[in-house]
Amino acid sequence: AGPLWAGPLHSAATAAAMRADAESRGWLGDRGHARRLTRLLDALVAESEDAALDATLFKSLDDVARRAGVRTPGRGELAAELKK
């Protein structure tokens, strides 16, 4: 099937504006929800700054396994193999 969207993942200007707004409201920080929001917005900004990163790099594991003619591995099994 392929990706539904083949362009940039995020607008760099929008991601930066969202982070700046959250920071001005005091929503960012090192603990709890503030930490999770900070990490999310930082990831969005970083992804939007890399012009080579687009949705075509993301594939469904089920699609990859089906094309390879193998079963889809479980999440734990996949994580263990990636850590090797």
C-alpha positions, 0 to 999 in steps of 0.5 A: 500500500505504501505511505498515505503522505509522502511529503514533509512530516511537519511544518518547521515554522508550525512546530517551532511556534508550538514549542515557543507557545508552550514555553511561554505558557510555562508548560515545558519542564523536567517532570511529569507531563511537562517533560513528556510535552517537552520531549514531544515538541523537541522531536517535532522540531528536530524532525521538521528541520531535517529536509531528508526526513519524510513520511516515505521513510516509515513503513508498516512492519506488517507490510515489510514482513509480508513482502519478505514472506515471513511472519510479523515479529512481536514488539518484544522480539523486534526490540531485542533484535534491534538492540543486538 
